[in-house]
Amino acid sequence: MSQFHTLEVAKVISLTDDTVSVFFQVPEGLKETFTYQPGQYLTLKFNINGKEERRAYSLCSSPYTDNLMEVAVKRVENGIVSNHINDNLKAGDKIEVMPPQGNFILEINPNENHHYVAFSAGSGITPIMSMLKSVLAKEKKSKFTLFYGNKTKVSTIFHKELEELSKDERFNLISIYSRENTGDPLTEGRINKEKVNTLIKQDLNLLKADGFFMCGPEEMIVSVADTLKEFGVNKEKIHYELFTTPILLVKETQKPEIDFEGTAKVKVIYDDEEVELELNTKGATILDAAMEADVDVPFSCKGAVCCTCKALVTEGKAIMEANYSLSDAEVEEGYILTCQAHPVSEYVVVDYDEA
């Protein structure tokens, strides 16, 4: 069940001119609640200028090597929360934090011999960092290749830490800079389709990797994914995480057929409480309707990118306008993103406690 817990900020350190790392101390009584897998994220809640703000930030710490939970927050132009964190957050502050969530996961198996390939750019390094550290710590026979795009070395998040990790022969770091002269055309410019195509042709063994993980700008993710598919990589091996609502990937979303229109009765179950609503098929989303009824249901992005508002439909039917975080298997099982969902049967039961 997703609910907020109060965590204390252990320390805040500067990574670049516009990025800080925030470290949380997890009390002994919450250790199990805050158990996480490499690639998952935390949802943080703030009250800024009298308004509640929630944001999801990927964990860049490893559950196997780090005692503190860490998220890195890059300042966003006009970003209410990112600017607040960069300018004001300090050790000793108490923050409301939701337990780790997310499906962008690298499952660690200490007995396996894997090769993982990751593409990231800018702050997209955060979940990849958790994966990388976890693989190097626990999968002693595995290798990790990372293509990491940034403007310059100075602006690179975790530059020093990545350089230190690259001393491990199992980790191959390829840094690519769009505004820095490296002397090698292969490591200059952006990670676009042409660049990915050239990088793979330089080492075709990359195509044998057990998993490909991408996080960063949507254009980069699409370029990498399309190129990998053209090279014949099974789509089941390709994993990505978006930080913002997509534009290019929207065309992939198919609208299902609706077999009911009108006003439905929707029962919402959260924290063992039940609330019944009347909701029109073409009206508000299930999440917004529940919030309007003063149900403190979990949410973060409201853009189908995270899965904080995930719930299970146990009776009836609901459809989503968009979905960029739930797997096909989860959708098949009846899970929905309530920020995108509308009832399409006369009676629907939506259970957050089963998420």
C-alpha positions as CSV (number, residue, x, y, z in Angstrom):
1,M,0.0,0.0,0.0
2,S,1.4,3.4,-1.0
3,Q,1.3,6.0,1.8
4,F,3.7,8.7,3.0
5,H,6.3,8.3,5.8
6,T,8.4,11.0,7.4
7,L,12.1,10.6,6.6
8,E,15.0,12.8,7.8
9,V,17.4,14.3,5.3
10,A,20.9,13.0,6.3
11,K,22.8,15.3,4.0
12,V,22.6,17.3,0.8
13,I,25.7,17.5,-1.5
14,S,26.3,19.4,-4.7
15,L,27.0,17.3,-7.8
16,T,27.1,20.0,-10.5
17,D,26.1,23.7,-10.7
18,D,22.5,22.7,-11.1
19,T,22.2,19.3,-9.4
20,V,22.2,18.1,-5.8
21,S,22.1,14.6,-4.2
22,V,19.7,14.2,-1.3
23,F,20.4,11.4,1.2
24,F,17.7,10.0,3.5
25,Q,18.1,8.1,6.7
26,V,15.6,5.3,7.0
27,P,14.6,4.4,10.6
28,E,15.0,0.8,11.6
29,G,11.2,0.4,11.8
30,L,10.8,1.4,8.2
31,K,13.7,-0.6,6.7
32,E,11.4,-3.3,5.3
33,T,8.9,-0.7,4.0
34,F,11.6,1.1,2.1
35,T,13.3,-2.0,0.5
36,Y,13.8,-1.3,-3.1
37,Q,15.2,-2.7,-6.4
38,P,17.7,-1.0,-8.7
39,G,15.8,1.4,-11.0
40,Q,12.9,2.3,-8.7
41,Y,11.9,5.8,-7.6
42,L,10.7,7.7,-4.5
43,T,7.7,10.2,-4.5
44,L,8.4,13.2,-2.3
45,K,5.8,15.6,-1.0
46,F,6.3,19.2,-0.1
47,N,4.2,22.2,0.9
48,I,5.5,25.2,-1.1
49,N,3.9,28.6,-0.9
50,G,0.8,26.9,0.7
51,K,0.3,24.4,-2.0
52,E,1.0,20.6,-1.9
53,E,3.6,19.5,-4.5
54,R,4.6,15.9,-5.3
55,R,7.4,14.8,-7.5
56,A,9.0,11.4,-8.3
57,Y,12.8,11.1,-8.3
58,S,14.8,7.9,-9.2
59,L,17.0,6.3,-6.6
60,C,20.6,6.5,-7.6
61,S,21.8,4.6,-4.5
62,S,22.2,0.8,-4.5
63,P,20.3,-1.4,-2.0
64,Y,23.4,-3.6,-1.8
65,T,26.2,-1.0,-1.2
66,D,24.6,2.1,0.3
67,N,23.3,2.7,3.9
68,L,21.5,5.9,2.9
69,M,18.8,6.2,0.2
70,E,19.9,8.8,-2.4
71,V,18.1,10.7,-5.1
72,A,19.7,13.3,-7.4
73,V,17.6,16.3,-8.3
74,K,18.5,18.5,-11.3
75,R,17.2,22.1,-11.3
76,V,14.5,22.6,-13.9
77,E,13.8,26.0,-15.3
78,N,10.8,27.4,-13.4
79,G,10.6,24.0,-11.6
80,I,8.8,24.6,-8.3
81,V,10.1,21.5,-6.5
82,S,13.5,21.1,-8.1
83,N,14.4,24.7,-7.4
84,H,13.2,24.4,-3.8
85,I,15.3,21.3,-3.3
86,N,18.4,22.8,-4.8
87,D,18.1,26.1,-3.0
88,N,16.6,25.2,0.4
89,L,16.9,21.6,1.4
90,K,19.4,20.8,4.2
91,A,20.4,18.1,6.6
92,G,17.9,17.6,9.4
93,D,14.8,18.5,7.3
94,K,11.9,16.2,7.5
95,I,10.3,15.1,4.2
96,E,7.2,13.1,3.5
97,V,8.3,10.2,1.3
98,M,6.3,7.4,-0.3
99,P,7.9,3.9,-0.4
100,P,9.9,2.9,-3.5
101,Q,7.9,2.1,-6.7
102,G,8.4,1.6,-10.4
103,N,8.7,-1.1,-13.0
104,F,12.0,0.1,-14.6
105,I,14.0,-2.6,-12.7
106,L,17.1,-4.6,-13.2
107,E,16.7,-7.8,-11.3
108,I,20.0,-8.9,-9.7
109,N,21.0,-12.5,-9.7
110,P,24.5,-13.1,-8.1
111,N,24.9,-16.5,-9.8
112,E,24.4,-15.3,-13.3
113,N,26.9,-14.1,-16.0
114,H,25.2,-11.2,-17.7
115,H,26.1,-8.3,-20.0
116,Y,23.9,-5.2,-19.6
117,V,24.0,-2.2,-21.9
118,A,22.6,1.2,-20.9
119,F,22.1,4.5,-22.7
120,S,21.4,7.7,-20.7
121,A,21.7,11.4,-20.9
122,G,21.7,14.1,-18.3
123,S,19.7,13.3,-15.2
124,G,18.6,10.1,-16.9
125,I,21.7,8.6,-15.2
126,T,20.0,8.4,-11.8
127,P,18.2,5.0,-12.1
128,I,21.1,3.6,-14.3
129,M,23.5,4.5,-11.5
130,S,21.6,2.3,-9.1
131,M,21.6,-0.5,-11.6
132,L,25.3,-0.2,-12.3
133,K,26.5,-0.1,-8.7
134,S,24.2,-3.1,-7.9
135,V,25.5,-5.2,-10.8
136,L,29.2,-4.5,-9.9
137,A,28.5,-5.3,-6.2
138,K,26.4,-8.5,-6.6
139,E,26.9,-10.0,-10.0
140,K,30.6,-10.7,-9.8
141,K,30.7,-12.3,-13.3
142,S,28.6,-9.7,-15.1
143,K,29.6,-6.8,-17.3
144,F,28.0,-3.4,-17.7
145,T,28.4,-1.0,-20.7
146,L,27.2,2.6,-20.4
147,F,26.8,5.2,-23.1
148,Y,26.3,8.5,-21.3
149,G,25.6,11.8,-23.0
150,N,26.1,15.2,-21.5
151,K,27.0,18.8,-22.7
152,T,30.4,18.8,-21.0
153,K,32.4,17.0,-18.4
154,V,31.7,19.7,-15.8
155,S,28.0,19.3,-16.3
156,T,28.1,15.5,-16.0
157,I,26.2,14.2,-13.0
158,F,28.3,11.6,-11.1
159,H,31.4,12.2,-13.3
160,K,33.9,11.5,-10.6
161,E,32.0,8.5,-9.2
162,L,31.7,7.0,-12.7
163,E,35.4,7.5,-13.4
164,E,36.1,5.6,-10.2
165,L,33.7,2.8,-11.0
166,S,35.3,2.5,-14.5
167,K,38.5,1.2,-12.9
168,D,36.6,-2.1,-12.6
169,E,37.3,-3.9,-15.8
170,R,33.7,-5.2,-15.9
171,F,32.4,-1.7,-16.5
172,N,32.9,0.1,-19.8
173,L,32.0,3.8,-19.8
174,I,31.7,5.7,-23.0
175,S,31.1,9.4,-22.4
176,I,29.6,11.4,-25.2
177,Y,29.7,15.3,-25.1
178,S,27.6,17.6,-27.2
179,R,29.6,20.8,-26.4
180,E,33.1,19.5,-25.8
181,N,35.9,18.6,-28.2
182,T,37.1,15.1,-27.3
183,G,39.2,14.5,-30.4
184,D,37.0,11.5,-31.4
185,P,33.9,12.1,-33.6
186,L,32.4,9.0,-32.0
187,T,32.3,10.6,-28.6
188,E,31.1,14.0,-29.7
189,G,27.5,15.2,-30.4
190,R,24.2,13.8,-29.2
191,I,23.0,10.2,-28.8
192,N,20.8,10.1,-31.9
193,K,19.9,7.3,-34.3
194,E,23.0,7.8,-36.4
195,K,25.3,7.8,-33.4
196,V,23.7,4.6,-31.9
197,N,24.0,2.9,-35.3
198,T,27.7,3.7,-35.5
199,L,28.4,2.7,-31.9
200,I,26.8,-0.7,-32.3
201,K,28.6,-1.4,-35.6
202,Q,31.9,-0.6,-33.8
203,D,31.1,-3.5,-31.4
204,L,28.4,-5.9,-32.7
205,N,28.9,-8.0,-29.5
206,L,26.7,-5.4,-27.8
207,L,23.7,-6.9,-29.6
208,K,24.2,-10.1,-27.5
209,A,23.5,-8.2,-24.3
210,D,21.0,-9.7,-21.8
211,G,19.2,-6.4,-21.3
212,F,19.2,-2.8,-22.7
213,F,18.2,0.0,-20.4
214,M,17.5,3.6,-21.4
215,C,16.7,6.7,-19.5
216,G,16.8,10.4,-20.6
217,P,15.2,12.6,-23.2
218,E,12.4,10.9,-25.1
219,E,14.1,11.5,-28.5
220,M,17.2,9.6,-27.3
221,I,15.1,6.7,-26.0
222,V,13.2,6.4,-29.3
223,S,16.4,6.6,-31.3
224,V,18.1,3.8,-29.3
225,A,15.0,1.6,-29.2
226,D,14.3,1.9,-32.9
227,T,18.0,1.2,-33.8
228,L,18.1,-1.9,-31.5
229,K,14.9,-3.3,-33.1
230,E,16.4,-2.7,-36.6
231,F,19.4,-4.7,-35.5
232,G,17.0,-7.6,-34.5
233,V,17.1,-7.2,-30.8
234,N,14.0,-8.7,-29.1
235,K,11.8,-6.0,-27.8
236,E,11.5,-7.9,-24.5
237,K,15.1,-7.0,-23.8
238,I,14.6,-3.3,-24.3
239,H,13.6,-1.3,-21.2
240,Y,13.2,2.4,-20.7
241,E,11.9,5.0,-18.3
242,L,10.5,8.4,-19.1
243,F,10.7,11.4,-16.8
244,T,8.2,13.5,-18.7
245,T,5.0,12.9,-20.6
246,P,6.0,11.7,-24.1
247,I,5.3,13.2,-27.5
248,L,6.9,10.8,-29.9
249,L,5.7,7.7,-28.2
250,V,2.0,8.8,-28.0
251,K,1.3,7.4,-31.4
252,E,2.0,3.9,-30.0
253,T,-1.0,4.2,-27.6
254,Q,-4.1,2.5,-29.0
255,K,-7.6,3.5,-27.8
256,P,-9.6,0.4,-26.8
257,E,-13.2,0.0,-27.8
258,I,-15.8,1.3,-25.3
259,D,-18.8,-0.9,-24.7
260,F,-20.5,1.3,-22.1
261,E,-21.3,5.1,-21.9
262,G,-23.0,6.9,-19.2
263,T,-22.8,7.3,-15.4
264,A,-21.1,4.4,-13.5
265,K,-20.9,3.6,-9.9
266,V,-17.3,3.4,-8.8
267,K,-16.2,2.0,-5.5
268,V,-12.7,3.1,-4.5
269,I,-10.8,1.1,-1.8
270,Y,-7.8,2.7,-0.2
271,D,-6.2,2.1,3.2
272,D,-9.1,-0.4,4.0
273,E,-11.7,2.4,3.5
274,E,-14.3,2.3,0.8
275,V,-15.9,5.3,-1.0
276,E,-18.6,5.0,-3.6
277,L,-18.7,7.6,-6.4
278,E,-20.9,8.3,-9.4
279,L,-18.7,9.0,-12.4
280,N,-19.4,9.6,-16.1
281,T,-17.5,7.7,-18.6
282,K,-16.5,10.9,-20.3
283,G,-16.0,12.8,-17.1
284,A,-13.1,13.2,-14.6
285,T,-10.5,10.4,-14.2
286,I,-11.0,8.0,-11.3
287,L,-8.0,9.6,-9.5
288,D,-9.4,13.1,-9.8
289,A,-12.9,11.9,-8.7
290,A,-11.5,10.1,-5.7
291,M,-9.5,13.2,-4.7
292,E,-12.6,15.4,-5.1
293,A,-14.3,13.0,-2.6
294,D,-11.4,13.7,-0.1
295,V,-9.8,10.2,-0.5
296,D,-6.1,10.6,0.0
297,V,-5.2,8.3,-2.9
298,P,-1.5,8.1,-4.0
299,F,-0.3,10.1,-7.1
300,S,2.7,11.9,-8.5
301,C,3.1,12.8,-12.1
302,K,-0.5,12.6,-13.4
303,G,0.9,12.0,-16.8
304,A,1.0,8.2,-17.2
305,V,4.8,8.2,-16.8
306,C,5.1,6.9,-13.2
307,C,3.0,4.2,-11.6
308,T,2.3,5.9,-8.2
309,C,-1.4,6.0,-8.8
310,K,-1.6,2.3,-9.8
311,A,-4.6,0.3,-8.7
312,L,-6.3,-3.0,-9.4
313,V,-9.8,-3.2,-11.0
314,T,-11.4,-6.1,-9.2
315,E,-14.9,-5.7,-10.6
316,G,-16.1,-4.2,-13.8
317,K,-14.0,-2.4,-16.4
318,A,-12.0,0.8,-16.8
319,I,-9.8,2.0,-19.6
320,M,-6.8,4.4,-19.7
321,E,-6.2,7.3,-22.0
322,A,-2.5,6.7,-21.9
323,N,0.0,4.3,-20.3
324,Y,3.8,4.6,-20.3
325,S,4.7,2.7,-17.1
326,L,2.5,-0.4,-16.6
327,S,3.7,-3.6,-18.3
328,D,1.4,-5.5,-20.7
329,A,1.2,-8.2,-18.1
330,E,0.0,-5.8,-15.5
331,V,-2.7,-4.4,-17.7
332,E,-3.8,-7.9,-18.6
333,E,-4.1,-8.6,-14.8
334,G,-6.4,-5.6,-14.4
335,Y,-4.1,-2.9,-13.1
336,I,-4.7,0.7,-14.2
337,L,-3.1,4.1,-13.8
338,T,-6.0,5.9,-12.1
339,C,-4.8,9.3,-13.3
340,Q,-5.7,8.1,-16.8
341,A,-8.6,5.8,-16.2
342,H,-12.4,6.1,-16.8
343,P,-15.1,3.6,-16.0
344,V,-16.6,1.7,-18.9
345,S,-19.1,-0.6,-17.1
346,E,-22.0,0.2,-14.9
347,Y,-20.2,-0.8,-11.7
348,V,-16.4,-0.7,-11.1
349,V,-14.4,-1.6,-8.1
350,V,-10.9,0.0,-7.9
351,D,-8.6,-1.3,-5.2
352,Y,-5.4,0.7,-4.4
353,D,-4.6,-1.7,-1.5
354,E,-3.9,-4.4,-4.0
355,A,-1.4,-2.4,-6.0
